[in-house]
Amino acid sequence: MAEAYDRMKPLARQVFVLTEERQIQLIRELVPEIPPDGVIAEPAARGTTNALGLAALTLLEHDPDAVMVSTAADHVISGLPAFQRAVRSASVIAEHSRHLVTIGLRPRYAATGFGYIEAGPATAVAGQPAFEVQRFVEKPDAAAAQQYRQDGRYFWNLNLFCWRCDVFVEELQKHGPDHYRGLVRSLERRKVGDEQGAAEVYVQLPVDAVDYTVLEKTGRLLLVQADFEWADVGSWSELADLLHQDDAGNVVEGVPVLIDTRNSFISVPDKLVAVIGLSDLVVVDTEDALLVCPKSRAQDVKKVVEILGRTGQTQYL
């Protein structure tokens, strides 16, 4: 969290943390330098469409020409100069055009845990090179991922975005009108001090990823190619690749008993867990939830989050 915050400070007039209300205290402990007005708070997690819509509408209240960059706190990025170049290029394009901008990386390997973006013709805005976006592609199987890596037109979808806030709101109003109307009603109640009323409206909003609601439907999306090193630590399998492994390729937190177990990520800090004869497994135990899945499906934990959000079980998020 602190690393992500520091990474953005040289690139923005102000860095805001977008999170849900129950996380604010923890985040302020992790990053004490966040100013009093430096948090944009969701009453509850309701998907990236609502979160980014809330951020854009909030920023527009302060600056009608605001340009925002959205980057996840659980990404590990090295090659900071290359990251900064990509963000600055995306910002110039967003500011000088009425386009949404996403930043992508050429696939380093045939990843099946990420979404892909197919790029179309090359273009340029204010001297900054970009590609028109043809389509978004869901997480592929191994054969398709290998094809995308060799093709040259496909990029990993990093969920790293930049846009003028008014342009994003226009596209949200067009492609996600239920989200837009609900966000406006929620903010109207928040402005008059009715936080409970604002929350009641917000938690009724449909839960969707911004990719599905806006980015796959808009006709004005450009892609900036980047070349920094990147890992999504929101995936347990990606996190495992960054941590120390034992001789069998296991990453272990806690005191498990492992018999004929290989290439697994096991985090069970508060109880004994025995794993026998399994490979490529993720086991994560927390105070109120237990996750068990193949490493190849670790990215699908995001689907669990979406289901919990849609069914109102946000106490587990």
N, C-alpha and C positions, 0 to 999 in steps of 0.2 A: 504494500500500500504506500509506504513512505517513498519507496523507490519510484513508483509510478508518478506520485505527486511531484517529486523532485525532477523527474524527467520532463515534465510538461512546463515547469516554471519559466525556463528561458524562452518558451515559445508562445506564451499567452500573456495578455494584460492581467488576467486573473484566472486562477485555477479553481474550479468548483469541484466538490465531490458530490456525485449523484448517488444517493443510497436510500434505503428505507429507514424510517424513524427509529426503529429499535436498534439499528447499528450505529447511530450517531455517537454515542458515548464511547464505544470501542474505537471508532475511527479517530475521534479527537485524542484518545490516549495514544494511538499509533502515530498520529501526525499532529502534535500540539500546536504547530504553527498555523493551522487552518484558521483564518479570521472568522469572527462571529457570523458574517454573512457568506461564508465560503461553502456552505452545504445547501444543496437542493434536496429536499426530503420527500420521498414517497410515503404516504401513510402505510402502505404495504406493497410488497413486490407484485407487480402486475404486468410483467413482460417488458421487453425493450421498446416496443412501440409507445407505450404510455410513458415509460421513463424518459425517453428522448423527447417525446412531445412535451412533457412537463418541463424539461430543461429548456427547450427552445422557447416556449411561451414565457417562462420566467425570465430568461435573458432578454427577450424582446421588451419586457416592461422597463428595463434599464437602458437599452440601446436598440433602436429600431433597425440599425445596420449591423447588429451583432453577427459575427461568424463564430461558430463553435466547432471544436474538435472533440470527438468522442473516442476515448481509448479505455480499454478494460484495465482494472487494477491487478488482475491475476495473470498478466502477460509478462514473460521474461524477455527482455530485449537487450541485445548487445550490438555494438556498432552504433553508438549514440549519434555520431555525426551523420551517418546515413539515414537514421531515423529522423533527425531534425531536418535534413534536406527534403525528405519525402513529405513531412508535415507542412513545411513552409511552402513547398510547391503546391500541395493540395489547397492550402489556405489562399494562395494567390489566385488559383483557378476558381475557387468558390467565391471569392470577393469580386472578381472581375467577370463573372458569368452568373447566370441563373441556373446553375447545375449543382446537383449533389455530387460529392466526390467520395470515392472509397479508395483505400490504399491496399495494394495487393503484392504478394511475393510470388516469383516463379517457384514451382514446387521443387524442393531439394530432394525429395524422395516420394515414392508412390503412396502417399498418406490416404488412408481410408477413413480417418476420424475427423477430417475437415470438409467443409463445403468448398466448392470451387466457383470461380467466375470466369466465363468465357469472354475474352476481349475481342472487339471488332476492329474497325479501322482506326489508325492512329490519327490524332488531331493535336492541336496546341491552343492554349489560351494564355494571353499575356506573356508569350514566350516560354510557357511551361508545357512540356510534352505530356500527353495523356492518351488514353484509348477510350473509345466509345464502348459501353458494356452491352454485350449481346444477350447474355442470360446468366442466371445463377443455377448452379448444379448441386443437388443434394450430395451427401457423403456417398462416394462411389464404392463399388466392389474393387478388389485388388486389380483385376484386369483393366477396368476403366481408369483407375487411378494411374496405372502405368502408361496408358494411352495419353492421358492428360499431361503427364510429365514430359512425354516425348513430343507432344504436338506443338508446344510453343505458344499457343494462344490462351492457355489456362493459367490462372493464378489462384493461390490459396486465398480464401475469404478470411481476412483477419478481424472482421468486425471493427475496423478502424476507419472512422468516417469524419468528413468535414463538410460543412455547408453553411450558407447564410441561414439564419434561423427563420427568417420570413419565407424563404423558399421551401424549407422543410415543412413549415406549417401549411403552406399552400398545397403541397403534395399530400400531407396527412389529411387535410380537409377533403381533398379529391378522392383519395384511395382508402382512407380509413375514417369516414365521417362519424361513425359511432364513437371512436376514440376521441376525435377532435371535439365533438359536442360535449362529451363527458368531462374532458379535461377543462374546457372553458367553464362549465358549471362548477367543477371542483375549485378552480382558482377564484371564481367569483365569491364563493363562500369563504375561502381562505382570506381574501382581501378584507372582508368585513369582520374578521376575527372568529369566524365560525369554523374552527378546526375540526370539530366533530362532524359537522355537516359536510365539510370538504372530504373527510375520510370516508363517510358513508357513500358519497358519490363515487369516489375513486375506486373503492374495493368492488364496485359493481361493473367496472370497465372490463371489456373482453380482454383476454390475455393472448397476445400474439407477438411473435418476433418481428422486429422492424423490417427484416429481409422480406418476409411474406406480405406484410401490410403495405409497404411503400416501395422498397428498393426493387423488387421483382416486377413492379407494375409501372413505375415511373418511366417516362420517355426522356428524362434528362439526368442521366447518371454517367459520370466519367470515372475512369480508373487511373490512378497514378502508380507506376511501377516503382517498387522500392527494392533495396538489396541488403537490409540489415538482417541480423540473426534474430529469430523469434521462436518462442515456445509458449503455448497456451497452458498455463498451470491450472486452468479450470478443468483440465483433463487429468485424472489421477495417473494415467499411463504416461503422459508427458512429464508430470512431476516426478515420477519414478525415474525417468531417464536423466533427471538433473541431480538426483541424490545418490549417496554412496550405496553400492550394491555389494552383497556378500558373494562368495565364490559361485553360488548357484544362480546369481542374477536377481536375488530377492532384495527388496528394500523393506526393512522391518522397523516398526516403532512399537515398543512394548516387549512382552516376553512370550512370544508364541513358541509352540513346539512344531517344527517343520520336518516332515518325513517325505523324502522323494518329492519335494516341492521346488519348482524352478520358476524364475522370471516373473515373480509375483510381487505386488505391492500390498503390504499388510500393516495397517495402522489400528492397533487395538491396545491403547495405552492403559486401560483400567481393569483388564481381566485377561486370564489365560485363554488363548485360542490355539487349537491344534488343527493343522492342515496336513492332509495325507494324500500323496499321489496326485497332486494337481499342478498345473502349469498355467502361466499367463493369466493370473487371477488378480482381482482387486478386492480386498476386504478392508472396509473402513467402518469403525465403530465409534459413534459419538454418544453424547448423553441421552439423546432421544431418537436416534435413528441408526440403522445398520444398512450398509451397502455391500452387496456381493455381486460381482459381475465379471465376465471375461475382460481382459485388458483391451481387446479389440472393440468392445462396446462401451468403453469408459466415457466417451463423449455423450452417450445417450443419457447420462445423468441429467442433462439439460431438459430432456423430455419429461423426466420425473418431476423436475421443478415446474415445468409448464402445467403438468397434470395437477400437481398440488395447488398451484395458483388458481387454476380453473375451478377446482372443487372446494376452494376456500380453506384448505388445510395449510395455510401459510405459517402456522406455528412451528412447522417442521423445517422451514427454509432458513 
